[in-house]
Amino acid sequence: MFKQSAKAALLLKGGAVGVIPTDTIYGICGSAFNRKTVEKIYKLRKRNPKKPVIVLIENIDDLKKFGVKISSSQKKFLAKVWPGKVSVILKCSLKKFVYLHRGTKTIAFRIPKNKELVKILKISGPLVAPSANPEKRKPAKNIKEAKKYFKDKVFYLNCGNLVSKPSKLIDLTGKISKILR
């Protein structure tokens, strides 16, 4: 699997869009630093253009690449939930990332626990990773289902059936944290 993962990571780093296993379900992924790639994912998913996506990062230091500053209490909280199936919404007001935060000036980040995915992130860098399905359709549980949605417009990294709940989503942008799902 590592050889396939390394190839996928290089494709993602180069701007390709791929359906890959995340730590929860299959995601349609691409480089978070490539605006064209992110827009292609929105188009493929028929995603609401005002709705931000989750960004997978390798480690907490990756937040700095997005200009995200966290308090000591936020850092302690993140140390408890990361790596894991918890996505956390943080303030990200840099104008250059408007294509990610879609005007909300917030982005949800997650550090996955899945070792293979972390290896991909080491090479590819941060990835946008919405679920592998058009908006309002069921997430693909396997590559066969994903291919029905996206045909040959993306590459695929097969990991068999993946059935899990989406990540827990917690908003840390206010004075009180809120669990959104």
C-alpha positions as CSV (number, residue, x, y, z in Angstrom):
1,M,0.0,0.0,0.0
2,F,2.9,2.4,0.7
3,K,4.0,2.6,-2.9
4,Q,0.4,3.5,-3.9
5,S,0.1,6.1,-1.1
6,A,3.4,7.7,-2.1
7,K,2.2,8.0,-5.7
8,A,-1.1,9.4,-4.6
9,A,0.7,11.9,-2.3
10,L,2.8,13.2,-5.2
11,L,-0.2,13.4,-7.5
12,L,-2.1,15.5,-4.8
13,K,0.9,17.7,-4.3
14,G,1.0,18.3,-8.0
15,G,-2.6,19.6,-8.1
16,A,-4.5,16.4,-8.9
17,V,-7.8,15.5,-7.3
18,G,-8.2,12.0,-5.8
19,V,-10.6,9.9,-3.9
20,I,-8.6,8.5,-1.0
21,P,-9.4,6.9,2.3
22,T,-9.4,9.3,5.2
23,D,-9.5,8.3,8.9
24,T,-13.3,8.4,8.7
25,I,-14.7,7.8,5.2
26,Y,-13.5,8.3,1.6
27,G,-12.7,11.9,0.8
28,I,-12.4,13.7,-2.5
29,C,-9.0,15.4,-1.8
30,G,-6.7,17.9,-3.2
31,S,-4.0,20.4,-2.1
32,A,-5.3,23.0,0.2
33,F,-2.7,25.4,-1.2
34,N,-3.9,25.0,-4.9
35,R,-6.9,27.3,-5.5
36,K,-7.7,25.6,-8.9
37,T,-7.7,22.2,-7.3
38,V,-10.1,23.4,-4.5
39,E,-12.4,24.9,-7.1
40,K,-12.4,21.7,-9.1
41,I,-13.5,19.8,-6.0
42,Y,-16.3,22.2,-5.4
43,K,-17.4,21.8,-9.0
44,L,-17.2,18.0,-8.9
45,R,-19.2,17.7,-5.7
46,K,-21.7,20.4,-6.8
47,R,-20.9,21.9,-3.3
48,N,-22.5,25.0,-2.0
49,P,-19.8,27.7,-2.8
50,K,-20.4,29.4,0.5
51,K,-19.7,26.3,2.6
52,P,-16.0,25.8,3.6
53,V,-14.4,22.4,3.6
54,I,-12.3,20.5,6.1
55,V,-8.6,20.6,5.8
56,L,-6.4,17.7,6.9
57,I,-3.1,18.6,8.3
58,E,-0.1,16.5,9.4
59,N,0.6,18.2,12.7
60,I,-0.4,21.2,14.8
61,D,2.5,23.3,13.3
62,D,0.7,23.2,10.0
63,L,-1.9,25.7,11.4
64,K,0.8,28.4,11.1
65,K,0.8,27.9,7.3
66,F,-2.7,29.2,7.3
67,G,-2.0,32.1,9.6
68,V,-4.0,30.4,12.4
69,K,-3.1,31.5,15.9
70,I,-4.3,29.4,18.8
71,S,-4.5,30.2,22.5
72,S,-2.8,28.0,25.1
73,S,-6.3,26.6,26.2
74,Q,-7.1,25.8,22.6
75,K,-3.7,24.1,22.2
76,K,-4.4,22.0,25.3
77,F,-7.8,21.0,24.0
78,L,-6.3,20.1,20.6
79,A,-3.6,17.9,22.3
80,K,-6.5,15.9,23.8
81,V,-8.5,15.3,20.5
82,W,-5.7,15.2,17.9
83,P,-4.8,13.0,16.2
84,G,-8.3,11.7,15.9
85,K,-11.7,11.9,14.3
86,V,-12.4,15.4,15.5
87,S,-12.4,18.4,13.1
88,V,-12.0,21.8,14.8
89,I,-13.2,25.1,13.4
90,L,-10.6,27.9,14.0
91,K,-10.3,31.5,12.9
92,C,-8.5,32.0,9.6
93,S,-9.0,35.5,8.3
94,L,-6.1,35.7,5.7
95,K,-7.5,37.0,2.5
96,K,-5.3,34.7,0.4
97,F,-7.3,31.7,1.9
98,V,-10.8,33.1,1.0
99,Y,-11.1,30.2,-1.5
100,L,-10.9,27.9,1.6
101,H,-12.9,29.8,4.2
102,R,-15.4,31.1,1.6
103,G,-15.8,34.4,3.4
104,T,-16.5,32.8,6.8
105,K,-12.9,33.6,8.0
106,T,-12.9,30.2,9.6
107,I,-11.6,26.8,8.6
108,A,-12.1,23.3,10.0
109,F,-8.9,21.4,10.5
110,R,-8.2,17.8,11.5
111,I,-5.1,15.8,12.2
112,P,-5.9,12.2,11.3
113,K,-4.8,9.2,13.3
114,N,-4.6,6.9,10.2
115,K,-0.8,6.4,9.8
116,E,-1.1,5.8,6.0
117,L,-2.9,9.1,5.6
118,V,-0.4,10.9,7.7
119,K,2.4,9.6,5.4
120,I,0.4,11.0,2.5
121,L,0.1,14.4,4.2
122,K,3.9,14.5,4.9
123,I,4.5,14.5,1.2
124,S,1.4,16.2,-0.2
125,G,1.0,18.9,2.5
126,P,-2.4,19.9,3.8
127,L,-5.4,18.6,1.9
128,V,-9.0,19.7,1.5
129,A,-11.0,16.5,2.2
130,P,-14.8,16.7,1.9
131,S,-16.6,13.4,1.7
132,A,-16.5,11.6,-1.7
133,N,-20.0,12.4,-2.9
134,P,-22.0,15.1,-4.6
135,E,-23.7,17.4,-2.0
136,K,-26.9,15.9,-0.6
137,R,-25.9,12.3,-1.8
138,K,-24.6,9.5,0.4
139,P,-20.8,9.3,0.9
140,A,-19.1,6.6,-1.2
141,K,-18.3,3.6,1.0
142,N,-16.0,2.1,-1.6
143,I,-14.2,3.0,-4.9
144,K,-17.0,1.5,-7.0
145,E,-19.5,3.9,-5.5
146,A,-17.1,6.8,-5.8
147,K,-16.6,6.0,-9.6
148,K,-20.3,6.3,-10.1
149,Y,-20.1,9.9,-8.8
150,F,-16.8,11.1,-10.3
151,K,-16.0,8.7,-13.3
152,D,-12.5,9.3,-14.7
153,K,-12.3,13.0,-13.5
154,V,-10.2,12.0,-10.4
155,F,-7.7,9.3,-9.4
156,Y,-8.6,6.6,-6.8
157,L,-6.7,5.0,-3.9
158,N,-8.6,1.9,-3.0
159,C,-8.8,0.7,0.6
160,G,-11.8,-1.6,0.4
161,N,-15.0,-0.7,2.2
162,L,-14.9,2.3,4.6
163,V,-17.9,2.7,6.8
164,S,-17.7,5.3,9.6
165,K,-19.4,8.4,10.8
166,P,-18.0,11.7,9.6
167,S,-15.7,13.4,12.0
168,K,-17.0,15.2,15.1
169,L,-17.1,18.9,14.3
170,I,-16.3,21.4,17.1
171,D,-16.4,25.2,16.7
172,L,-13.6,26.9,18.7
173,T,-14.0,30.4,17.3
174,G,-16.2,31.8,20.2
175,K,-15.7,32.1,23.9
176,I,-17.5,28.8,24.4
177,S,-16.8,25.8,22.2
178,K,-19.8,24.3,20.4
179,I,-20.2,20.8,19.1
180,L,-21.8,21.1,15.7
181,R,-22.0,17.4,14.8
